[in-house]
Amino acid sequence: MSFLELRFQRTKEDFQHLKGKLFFDGVITCWAYALEIERLIFWMKYQRGKKVGLFLGNTLGHILLPYSDTWKESVLVPVPLHSVRVRERGYNQSELLARGLAAQIPIRIGTNILIRRRQTATQTNLNADHRQENVKDAFCIRDQKAVCGKDVILVDDVVTTGATMNSCARSLKEAGAERIIGVALARPELR
Protein backbone atom coordinates (compact mmCIF):
# COMPACT_ATOMS: atom_id res chain seq x y z
CA MET A 1 0.00 0.00 0.00
CA SER A 2 1.41 3.38 -0.91
CA PHE A 3 1.65 6.51 1.20
CA LEU A 4 3.19 4.71 4.18
CA GLU A 5 3.94 7.45 6.67
CA LEU A 6 4.62 6.25 10.20
CA ARG A 7 4.00 9.07 12.65
CA PHE A 8 4.67 8.93 16.38
CA GLN A 9 2.86 11.77 18.13
CA ARG A 10 2.94 12.34 21.85
CA THR A 11 3.10 16.02 22.74
CA LYS A 12 0.46 18.62 23.39
CA GLU A 13 1.70 20.42 20.25
CA ASP A 14 0.81 17.33 18.22
CA PHE A 15 -2.75 17.57 19.58
CA GLN A 16 -3.11 21.33 19.86
CA HIS A 17 -6.86 21.15 19.14
CA LEU A 18 -7.49 19.30 22.39
CA LYS A 19 -8.28 21.37 25.44
CA GLY A 20 -7.07 20.10 28.78
CA LYS A 21 -4.87 17.18 29.67
CA LEU A 22 -3.72 14.44 27.30
CA PHE A 23 -4.59 11.08 28.84
CA PHE A 24 -2.86 8.96 26.22
CA ASP A 25 0.92 8.66 26.15
CA GLY A 26 1.29 8.71 22.38
CA VAL A 27 -0.42 7.92 19.09
CA ILE A 28 0.99 5.99 16.14
CA THR A 29 -0.53 6.38 12.68
CA CYS A 30 0.71 4.46 9.65
CA TRP A 31 -0.49 6.21 6.49
CA ALA A 32 -0.80 9.70 5.12
CA TYR A 33 -4.49 10.53 4.86
CA ALA A 34 -4.62 10.24 1.08
CA LEU A 35 -7.59 9.43 -1.14
CA GLU A 36 -6.71 5.71 -1.28
CA ILE A 37 -6.70 5.19 2.48
CA GLU A 38 -9.79 7.38 2.84
CA ARG A 39 -11.64 5.13 0.38
CA LEU A 40 -10.53 1.96 2.17
CA ILE A 41 -11.70 3.37 5.51
CA PHE A 42 -15.04 4.39 3.98
CA TRP A 43 -15.43 0.91 2.46
CA MET A 44 -14.57 -0.74 5.77
CA LYS A 45 -17.04 1.37 7.76
CA TYR A 46 -19.99 1.83 5.43
CA GLN A 47 -19.90 -0.90 2.77
CA ARG A 48 -19.81 -4.02 4.97
CA GLY A 49 -16.05 -4.22 4.53
CA LYS A 50 -15.17 -6.78 7.20
CA LYS A 51 -12.44 -8.31 5.04
CA VAL A 52 -11.01 -4.86 4.37
CA GLY A 53 -10.91 -4.21 8.13
CA LEU A 54 -9.09 -7.45 8.86
CA PHE A 55 -6.68 -6.83 5.96
CA LEU A 56 -5.90 -3.31 7.21
CA GLY A 57 -5.45 -4.63 10.75
CA ASN A 58 -3.06 -7.33 9.51
CA THR A 59 -1.13 -4.69 7.60
CA LEU A 60 -1.00 -2.50 10.72
CA GLY A 61 0.39 -5.43 12.67
CA HIS A 62 2.99 -6.15 10.04
CA ILE A 63 4.14 -2.51 9.96
CA LEU A 64 4.18 -2.14 13.76
CA LEU A 65 5.82 -5.47 14.57
CA PRO A 66 9.33 -3.93 14.88
CA TYR A 67 7.97 -1.40 17.41
CA SER A 68 5.94 -3.83 19.50
CA ASP A 69 8.61 -5.43 21.71
CA THR A 70 7.18 -3.85 24.84
CA TRP A 71 3.56 -4.73 24.00
CA LYS A 72 3.62 -8.40 25.03
CA GLU A 73 1.99 -7.79 28.43
CA SER A 74 -0.31 -5.06 27.13
CA VAL A 75 -4.01 -5.26 26.39
CA LEU A 76 -5.29 -4.35 22.93
CA VAL A 77 -8.54 -2.37 23.29
CA PRO A 78 -10.60 -1.31 20.26
CA VAL A 79 -12.46 2.00 20.50
CA PRO A 80 -16.05 0.83 21.05
CA LEU A 81 -19.10 1.74 19.05
CA HIS A 82 -22.47 2.19 20.72
CA SER A 83 -24.58 -0.98 20.55
CA VAL A 84 -27.07 0.73 18.20
CA ARG A 85 -24.29 1.51 15.71
CA VAL A 86 -22.94 -2.06 15.97
CA ARG A 87 -26.41 -3.42 15.15
CA GLU A 88 -26.71 -1.06 12.15
CA ARG A 89 -23.22 -1.80 10.80
CA GLY A 90 -22.99 -5.42 11.90
CA TYR A 91 -19.50 -4.99 13.41
CA ASN A 92 -17.10 -2.55 15.01
CA GLN A 93 -14.40 -1.55 12.51
CA SER A 94 -11.91 -0.83 15.32
CA GLU A 95 -12.39 -4.37 16.59
CA LEU A 96 -11.67 -5.74 13.11
CA LEU A 97 -8.46 -3.70 13.01
CA ALA A 98 -7.52 -4.99 16.47
CA ARG A 99 -8.14 -8.62 15.47
CA GLY A 100 -6.02 -8.21 12.34
CA LEU A 101 -3.26 -6.52 14.33
CA ALA A 102 -3.30 -9.29 16.94
CA ALA A 103 -2.89 -11.87 14.18
CA GLN A 104 0.57 -10.36 13.54
CA ILE A 105 1.56 -9.29 17.05
CA PRO A 106 0.86 -11.71 19.92
CA ILE A 107 -1.20 -9.52 22.21
CA ARG A 108 -4.41 -10.10 24.18
CA ILE A 109 -7.54 -8.34 22.87
CA GLY A 110 -10.02 -6.93 25.36
CA THR A 111 -13.16 -6.25 23.33
CA ASN A 112 -15.56 -5.73 26.22
CA ILE A 113 -13.34 -3.79 28.61
CA LEU A 114 -14.27 -0.33 27.36
CA ILE A 115 -17.85 0.47 26.38
CA ARG A 116 -19.58 3.45 24.83
CA ARG A 117 -22.23 4.31 27.36
CA ARG A 118 -24.15 6.73 25.15
CA GLN A 119 -24.68 7.15 21.46
CA THR A 120 -22.80 10.13 20.02
CA ALA A 121 -23.10 12.00 16.76
CA THR A 122 -20.59 11.12 14.07
CA GLN A 123 -17.45 13.23 14.49
CA THR A 124 -17.00 13.69 10.73
CA ASN A 125 -18.60 17.12 10.36
CA LEU A 126 -17.82 18.54 13.81
CA ASN A 127 -15.14 21.12 14.58
CA ALA A 128 -12.46 20.44 17.20
CA ASP A 129 -14.39 21.89 20.15
CA HIS A 130 -17.60 20.09 19.24
CA ARG A 131 -15.73 16.81 18.77
CA GLN A 132 -14.35 17.02 22.27
CA GLU A 133 -17.74 17.91 23.77
CA ASN A 134 -19.46 15.16 21.73
CA VAL A 135 -17.37 12.36 23.27
CA LYS A 136 -16.98 13.81 26.75
CA ASP A 137 -17.90 11.10 29.27
CA ALA A 138 -19.13 8.84 26.45
CA PHE A 139 -16.97 5.88 27.55
CA CYS A 140 -16.72 3.80 30.68
CA ILE A 141 -14.91 0.69 31.86
CA ARG A 142 -16.77 -2.59 32.17
CA ASP A 143 -13.81 -4.63 33.47
CA GLN A 144 -11.45 -2.55 35.59
CA LYS A 145 -9.32 -5.56 36.59
CA ALA A 146 -8.43 -6.16 32.94
CA VAL A 147 -6.60 -2.82 32.66
CA CYS A 148 -5.50 -1.95 36.20
CA GLY A 149 -1.70 -1.78 36.22
CA LYS A 150 -1.50 -2.67 32.50
CA ASP A 151 -0.36 -0.86 29.40
CA VAL A 152 -3.13 -0.47 26.82
CA ILE A 153 -2.88 -0.27 23.05
CA LEU A 154 -6.02 1.62 21.99
CA VAL A 155 -7.06 0.97 18.37
CA ASP A 156 -9.18 3.21 16.13
CA ASP A 157 -9.50 3.71 12.39
CA VAL A 158 -8.71 7.45 12.22
CA VAL A 159 -7.41 10.02 14.68
CA THR A 160 -8.29 13.59 13.75
CA THR A 161 -8.18 15.93 16.75
CA GLY A 162 -7.60 13.08 19.20
CA ALA A 163 -10.85 13.76 21.09
CA THR A 164 -12.20 10.19 20.92
CA MET A 165 -8.82 8.66 21.75
CA ASN A 166 -8.39 11.05 24.69
CA SER A 167 -11.87 10.40 26.07
CA CYS A 168 -11.25 6.63 25.93
CA ALA A 169 -7.80 7.07 27.47
CA ARG A 170 -9.26 9.09 30.33
CA SER A 171 -11.61 6.26 31.27
CA LEU A 172 -8.79 3.73 31.00
CA LYS A 173 -6.43 5.81 33.16
CA GLU A 174 -9.16 6.35 35.77
CA ALA A 175 -9.51 2.54 35.89
CA GLY A 176 -5.79 2.22 36.65
CA ALA A 177 -4.22 1.67 33.22
CA GLU A 178 -0.54 2.59 33.27
CA ARG A 179 0.42 3.67 29.77
CA ILE A 180 -1.87 4.15 26.78
CA ILE A 181 -0.64 4.13 23.19
CA GLY A 182 -3.14 4.88 20.46
CA VAL A 183 -2.84 3.15 17.09
CA ALA A 184 -4.78 4.28 14.02
CA LEU A 185 -4.58 3.87 10.29
CA ALA A 186 -4.21 7.56 9.49
CA ARG A 187 -4.56 11.11 10.68
CA PRO A 188 -5.81 13.89 8.40
CA GLU A 189 -3.90 17.16 8.39
CA LEU A 190 -5.71 19.75 10.48
CA ARG A 191 -5.94 23.40 9.59
C-alpha positions in Angstrom: 0.0 0.0 0.0 1.4 3.4 -0.9 1.6 6.5 1.2 3.2 4.7 4.2 3.9 7.4 6.7 4.6 6.2 10.2 4.0 9.1 12.7 4.7 8.9 16.4 2.9 11.8 18.1 2.9 12.3 21.9 3.1 16.0 22.7 0.5 18.6 23.4 1.7 20.4 20.3 0.8 17.3 18.2 -2.7 17.6 19.6 -3.1 21.3 19.9 -6.9 21.1 19.1 -7.5 19.3 22.4 -8.3 21.4 25.4 -7.1 20.1 28.8 -4.9 17.2 29.7 -3.7 14.4 27.3 -4.6 11.1 28.8 -2.9 9.0 26.2 0.9 8.7 26.1 1.3 8.7 22.4 -0.4 7.9 19.1 1.0 6.0 16.1 -0.5 6.4 12.7 0.7 4.5 9.6 -0.5 6.2 6.5 -0.8 9.7 5.1 -4.5 10.5 4.9 -4.6 10.2 1.1 -7.6 9.4 -1.1 -6.7 5.7 -1.3 -6.7 5.2 2.5 -9.8 7.4 2.8 -11.6 5.1 0.4 -10.5 2.0 2.2 -11.7 3.4 5.5 -15.0 4.4 4.0 -15.4 0.9 2.5 -14.6 -0.7 5.8 -17.0 1.4 7.8 -20.0 1.8 5.4 -19.9 -0.9 2.8 -19.8 -4.0 5.0 -16.1 -4.2 4.5 -15.2 -6.8 7.2 -12.4 -8.3 5.0 -11.0 -4.9 4.4 -10.9 -4.2 8.1 -9.1 -7.5 8.9 -6.7 -6.8 6.0 -5.9 -3.3 7.2 -5.5 -4.6 10.7 -3.1 -7.3 9.5 -1.1 -4.7 7.6 -1.0 -2.5 10.7 0.4 -5.4 12.7 3.0 -6.2 10.0 4.1 -2.5 10.0 4.2 -2.1 13.8 5.8 -5.5 14.6 9.3 -3.9 14.9 8.0 -1.4 17.4 5.9 -3.8 19.5 8.6 -5.4 21.7 7.2 -3.8 24.8 3.6 -4.7 24.0 3.6 -8.4 25.0 2.0 -7.8 28.4 -0.3 -5.1 27.1 -4.0 -5.3 26.4 -5.3 -4.4 22.9 -8.5 -2.4 23.3 -10.6 -1.3 20.3 -12.5 2.0 20.5 -16.0 0.8 21.0 -19.1 1.7 19.1 -22.5 2.2 20.7 -24.6 -1.0 20.6 -27.1 0.7 18.2 -24.3 1.5 15.7 -22.9 -2.1 16.0 -26.4 -3.4 15.2 -26.7 -1.1 12.2 -23.2 -1.8 10.8 -23.0 -5.4 11.9 -19.5 -5.0 13.4 -17.1 -2.5 15.0 -14.4 -1.5 12.5 -11.9 -0.8 15.3 -12.4 -4.4 16.6 -11.7 -5.7 13.1 -8.5 -3.7 13.0 -7.5 -5.0 16.5 -8.1 -8.6 15.5 -6.0 -8.2 12.3 -3.3 -6.5 14.3 -3.3 -9.3 16.9 -2.9 -11.9 14.2 0.6 -10.4 13.5 1.6 -9.3 17.1 0.9 -11.7 19.9 -1.2 -9.5 22.2 -4.4 -10.1 24.2 -7.5 -8.3 22.9 -10.0 -6.9 25.4 -13.2 -6.2 23.3 -15.6 -5.7 26.2 -13.3 -3.8 28.6 -14.3 -0.3 27.4 -17.8 0.5 26.4 -19.6 3.5 24.8 -22.2 4.3 27.4 -24.2 6.7 25.1 -24.7 7.2 21.5 -22.8 10.1 20.0 -23.1 12.0 16.8 -20.6 11.1 14.1 -17.4 13.2 14.5 -17.0 13.7 10.7 -18.6 17.1 10.4 -17.8 18.5 13.8 -15.1 21.1 14.6 -12.5 20.4 17.2 -14.4 21.9 20.2 -17.6 20.1 19.2 -15.7 16.8 18.8 -14.3 17.0 22.3 -17.7 17.9 23.8 -19.5 15.2 21.7 -17.4 12.4 23.3 -17.0 13.8 26.8 -17.9 11.1 29.3 -19.1 8.8 26.4 -17.0 5.9 27.6 -16.7 3.8 30.7 -14.9 0.7 31.9 -16.8 -2.6 32.2 -13.8 -4.6 33.5 -11.4 -2.5 35.6 -9.3 -5.6 36.6 -8.4 -6.2 32.9 -6.6 -2.8 32.7 -5.5 -1.9 36.2 -1.7 -1.8 36.2 -1.5 -2.7 32.5 -0.4 -0.9 29.4 -3.1 -0.5 26.8 -2.9 -0.3 23.0 -6.0 1.6 22.0 -7.1 1.0 18.4 -9.2 3.2 16.1 -9.5 3.7 12.4 -8.7 7.4 12.2 -7.4 10.0 14.7 -8.3 13.6 13.8 -8.2 15.9 16.8 -7.6 13.1 19.2 -10.8 13.8 21.1 -12.2 10.2 20.9 -8.8 8.7 21.7 -8.4 11.1 24.7 -11.9 10.4 26.1 -11.2 6.6 25.9 -7.8 7.1 27.5 -9.3 9.1 30.3 -11.6 6.3 31.3 -8.8 3.7 31.0 -6.4 5.8 33.2 -9.2 6.3 35.8 -9.5 2.5 35.9 -5.8 2.2 36.6 -4.2 1.7 33.2 -0.5 2.6 33.3 0.4 3.7 29.8 -1.9 4.2 26.8 -0.6 4.1 23.2 -3.1 4.9 20.5 -2.8 3.2 17.1 -4.8 4.3 14.0 -4.6 3.9 10.3 -4.2 7.6 9.5 -4.6 11.1 10.7 -5.8 13.9 8.4 -3.9 17.2 8.4 -5.7 19.7 10.5 -5.9 23.4 9.6 
